[in-house]
Amino acid sequence: MSKILIRGAKVLGGEPQDVLIDGETIARVGTGLSAEGAEVVEADGKVLLPGLVDLHTHLREPGREDSETVLTGTRAAASGGYTNVFAMANTFPVADTAGVVEQVWRLGQESGYCDVQPIGAVTVGLEGQKLAELGAMHESAAGVTVFSDDGKCVHDAVIMRRALEYVKAFGGVVAQHAQEPRLTEGAQMNEGVVSAELGLGGWPAVAEESVIARDVLLAEHVGSRVHICHLSTAGSVEIVRWAKSRGIRVTAEVTPHHLLLTDELVRSYDPVYKVNPPLRTERDVRALREALADGTIDIVATDHAPHPHEDKDCEWAAAAMGMVGLETALSVVQETMVDTGLLDWAGVADRMSFTPARIGRAEGHGRPVSAGEPANLTLVDSAYRGPVDPAGFASRSRNTPYEGRELPGRVTHTWLRGKATLVDGKLT
């Protein structure tokens, strides 16, 4: 069993301390620590966080290995400081049976770069007509606790109610992609001034907000848990805030790109900015940041959506929706939340590790940096600032909206149960 001594790290952004890892566990946290034969990592005041947890990742395997595989996706995750990711169900075939979710789970175990928890589909084939094998997926080796038709909305209220009732029996959660399909037919970008000027089909905020309003009321009626994927509008924030004030068991996520980018970027017609839900207005961005700071929005989730070059290097209307995000998420959160004073590093640990692990019931992740806890950790050089170069990404895809943009912070080390997956910014 190896020993690693991390010397002089700011644990959750606090005063510098030493952290001793012995095997898979944190053995001691304090000052002036020493351990014979230990490998020493000089942190030099870098920020030490619990390993990050992403509740919303697209790993594409099985079926779209040209975009990403479980191996390349988990390598990207380790590069970004993640030790656990939840893999969405919109694969080919869809992860709507015990067999498919177990396949994804086993591929994650084989990769060794981070833990992979499959998300099961709510409905068969993501078609919204019939409930998938929710119980069988939960009872499988993968132990599925989160279910989502992400990429599509569970638009039928009866199906959504039945799903909420079913998962309540074993403490699961339904993660809703809030998009009323009839209100977004032909939609290409946020509905507003910019869409009108560009002549692109508008995606109204109410298409998201109306589904969230319905689903929080259904969750209240059933007494079950609902999670809102990639919340993107100021109106959605107010609905979630109201629901929480009533004691409804709702949680919500925001993506890094919705914390930073606005629909003004679509004026370039660059398909790298085409995403679902679409980039919104500056007013929405401000509301999302404030809601993440005050806890109305519970977590940051990447919605890492890799696409091959040909699916983005085309005209806007034909381009696929989505952005990669695992390797830039922490930098964007530092820029939008930490450097602006809206969150401290302890708050980042809560929104990107503790709370997503709790929502998804990721055992061994999102734990305190203290003695006796699993050594799932990430070390961040928060003083670093530099341009984003997708050529160096571990992901198989390069569809990032940040190419050439200077962002702060750089993950230098990641440990999964005491084993280094990233050292000095390089994958092991």
N, C-alpha and C positions, 0 to 999 in steps of 0.2 A: 504494500500500500504506500503510495507516494505522499510526500508532504510538500506543501507549497506555502510560502510565507509572503503575503502581500504586505509590503511595508509602506506606511505613510499615506494610506488612501483615505479620502474624505467619504466616510460611510454615509450614504444618503445626503451628501453635501455638507456634512457636519465637520467637526474638528478631525484632523488626521489621526488615524489609528492603524494598528497592524491587525491583519486577519490571517489566522493560521488554518489552512485546510489540511486535514488528515484523511486520506482516502476519499470517500464520497461526502464527507461531512465537515462542516465548520467546527474546528476544535476549540479555538479561543479567539476572542476579540479584545484588544487592549492596546496599551502602549509599551514599547520596549520589549516586544516579544522576540523570542529566539527559539530555534528548533534545530537540533543537530541533523545534518543531512538534508535539510529542506531546500528546495529550489526557491530562490528569492526573486520576487518581482518588485522592483522599485517603482512604486506608484507615483511618487513625487507630487502628491496633492491632487491626483486625478480622482474623479468621482466614482465610488463603488456602489453599484445598484444590485438589487436582486435580478436574476435573469429575467428578461422581458418575456411577456406572454401576449401573443397575438390571437385574438378571438375571431379573426376574419382574414384568412389567407387562401388564395387559390393556387394549388400545387399542380393542377391540370392532369395529373396522372391518376387513373388510366385514361388514355384516349387522345390527349393533346400534348404528347411528349415533345412536339416541335416547339411548344411554348415554354414548358417547364416540366421537370420531373420532381418526384419527392426528394431525390438526392440533391439536385441543383437548387431546389427551393429551400431545403433545410441548410444548405451551405450559405445561401443568401441570408437566411435567418440568423445563423451564427455570426455572420459578418456584421449584422445589424444589432447584435447584442441579445438576441432571442434564444431562449432555451426551450420554449414550448410554443407550438402553433396549432391552431385549429383549422383543419383543411375543409374547405367548402365542398358541397356535394355535387356541384354541376360539372361532373366529369362525364366521360363516355366509356362505358355505361355509367349512368347516374348512380351515385352512392345511396341507393334506396333499399338495399338488402344487407343482411348480415355478411354475406360473402364479399361484397365490394368494400364495405367499411373495414373488414378484417384485412383485406389485401392492402389498403392504404396504411393501416396501422402497422402491419408487418414491414412494409417498405420503409416506414419511418424508423422502426427499430433497427433495420439493417443499415440505414444511412449513418447513424451515430452522431450526427451533428446537432440535432435537437429532437425533443419528443414531439410526436405528431399525434394529435387527437382528431380523428375524423368527425365531421359533422354529417349527420344523416339527413336525407331529404325528408321533407314533410309529406309530400305526395309522390305517388308513383310516376317516375319519369319527369318530375317537376311540372306535370301537366295540370295540377290543381283540381283533379277530378276525384281521386281516391287516396285515402291515407296510405302511406308506405308502411313497411314493417317496423314501426317505431319500437315496439317491445322487443322484437328479435334483435334489432341493432343495439339496444341498450344491454341485452343479456349476452351479446356476443363478446368475444375476446377484446374487442375495441372499447367496450363499455361506453357507448355513445350517450351523452347527456344533453347535447345541443342539436337542434334540428332546424333546418332552414332550406327553403327553396331559392336561396339567393341567386340573383340573376333574373328571377321572376318573383312576383308577389303572390302570396296565398290570398287571392282576391275574393274567393267565396267565403262569406261570413260563416256559413254552416261548417265548412271544412276547417276553418281556423278555430272555431269553437271546439270542434271535436278533437283537434290536435292539442289544444290547451288542456282539455279534460284528460286526454290520454297521458300526456307527459307528467301531469300533476301526480299521478300514482307513484312515480319513482323519482320525483324531484327534478325532472328535466326542465328545459326551457325551449321555447320556440323563438327563433331569431327571425324577425320579419324584414323582408326587403319591401319597404313601404312605397309602392308605386301603383296607383290606380291605372290599369292598362288602357281603359277607354279615354282617359284624360291625357295620355302620352302617346297616342297613335301618331306616328310620323315626327315625333319630337326629336330635335337635334341638339338643343342647348337650353339653358334657363330662359324661361319666358320673361321678357322685360324689354327695356330700352334697346339693349344691344341686339337681341334677336330680331326686333322690329327693323332696326337699321340694316342688319345683314340679310334679312329675308330668310332666316332659318326657322324651321318649325320650333315653336316654343314649348317648353316643359314647365308647366305651372307649379308653383310651390304647393298649391292645394292638392295636387295629385299625391304628394307625400303626406301632407298634413291630415287629409281626410282618412287615410288608412290608419295612421297612428291613433287618431281620435277613436275610430271604431275599435281598434285592437286593445287599447287600454281599458275601454269599457267592457269588452269581452273578458279580458283578464280579471277585471274586478268581479264580474258576474260569476266566473268559474272559480276564482280564488287561486289562479295559477300564475306562473311567471312568463312574462313576455319581454323580449329584448329587441330594441330597435336598431337595425343595422344602419350604418353610414348616414346618420341624421344630418340634414344639410341646410335647413331654413330656420329663420328666426321664429316663425310661427310654430314649427315643430318643437322648438325649445319650450315655448310657452305651454303647449299641450302636455309635454312630459312633466314640466314643473307643476302644472295643475294636478296631473295624475298622482304624482308623488305626494302632493299635499293632502290627497284623499287616502293615502296609504295603499295605493295600487302597487302591485309588485312589478314595476317596470324598470328596466335599465336601458341605457342608450349608449351608443358609441359615435365618435366622430373620427373621420380620417385625417391624417396629416395634411393632405392636399386641400381639404375643405377649410382647414385652419389658416391657409396661406394664400391660395390662389383664387382669383375672381373671374367672372365671365368676360371681363374686358380682354382677357388673353385670347378669347376665341376670335377676336378681330384679325388675328394672324392667319386664321383658317388652318392652323397646324393641328392635325389630328391627334397629336400627343396630348392635347388638352381636352379631348373628347372622353367623357367618363360618365358613369351612371352611379348615383344621381349626378346631374351636371354641376359644373362650377357655378356658384351663385354670386350674389352681389357683395359689395364691401360691407353693407349693413348686416347681411347674414354672417359674414366672417366674424365681425365684431361680436355678434350675439353668440356664436358658437364658442369663441374663446372665453367669453364671460361665463357661459354655462359650464364649460369644462372646469373653469377655475372654482366656481361655487358648488360644483358637484351635481348640478342638474343633469349634465352629461357625465356618465360614470367613467368611461374609459376612452382611450385612443386605440383604434384598430386600423390596420394598414389598408385593408381591401386590396392587398397585393394582387394585381391582375396582369400577369405577363402575356404578351402577344408577340408572335414572330414579326419580323420586319415587314413582310408584305401586307400584314393586316393593318399596319399603321401608315406605311409609306404609300398613300393613295389619296384620292379625293375625300373630303370631309364626310360626305353622306355615306360613302361605302366603308369607312373605317370602323374598326372594332372599338368598343368602349372599354376603357380601363387604363390603369397606370401601375407600374411596379412601385413598391414602397418599402419593402423590408429593410433595405440597406440605407435608406435616407430618413426613416421615420423619426428616430431619436434626434437627429439634427434639426428637422423641421419643428419638432416640439420644443427644442431648446430655443430656436429663433423666435417662435410665436408665443411661447408661454413662459419660459425661464428668463430669457434676456429682456422680456418686457415687464417682468416683475409679477406676472399673474400667478405663477406657480414656483415653488422652490423645488429642489431635487427630491425631497421627501414626497412632495405632491406628484412628481413625475413617477416615482416608484409606485405610488398608489394607483395612478391612472393607467400605467403600462405594465404592471406586474401583479400587485396584490389583488386589485379588484377584478381584472379579467380572469385571474386564476380562480377567484371565488365564484364568479358567475358561471364559469365553465366547469367548476369542480376539478381543476387540474391538480391532482395529488402531488405533493412535493415541490410545487412551484408557487411563486408569489409568497414566499416565506420570509420572515425577518432575517437580516444579516446578523446572526447571533449564534453563540455556541450551541451545538446540538442540531442545527438545522442543515438541510441538504445544501451542498456547495454548488448551487446554481447561481452564478454571478456574472456580472459584466462590468468592465472597467472603462471609463469614458474620459478622454482628454477634452475637457470642456473648453480649454483655452485655444484649441485648434480652430482655424478657420481656413477654408480652401474651396476651390471649385469642384463641382460634382463631375466625375468622369465615368460615364457608364461603361466605357471599355474595360474598366477594372471590376465590374460587377461579377459576383458569383452566380447570379441569376442567369438563366439561359436567354432571357429577353432583355431588351434595352429601352423599352418605352417609358422613359422617365421624363417628367416635365421640368426637371431641374438641371439638365445638361448645361454645363458651363456656369451655373449659378453658384455663387459663394454661399456656403452654409457653415454654421458653427458646429463644433463638436465632432469627435471621431472615436468610434469604439476601437480600443486597442486590444482588449482581451475578453474572451468569453469562456466560462467554465460550465460544463454540464456534469453535475455530480462529481465535481473535483477533477474532471478530465478536461484539459484545455482543448477547445475547438478552434480558438482564434488566439494567436500570439503575435504581439506587435503589429496588429492589423493584417496578419496573414493567416489563412486557414491552415490548420495542421493536417 
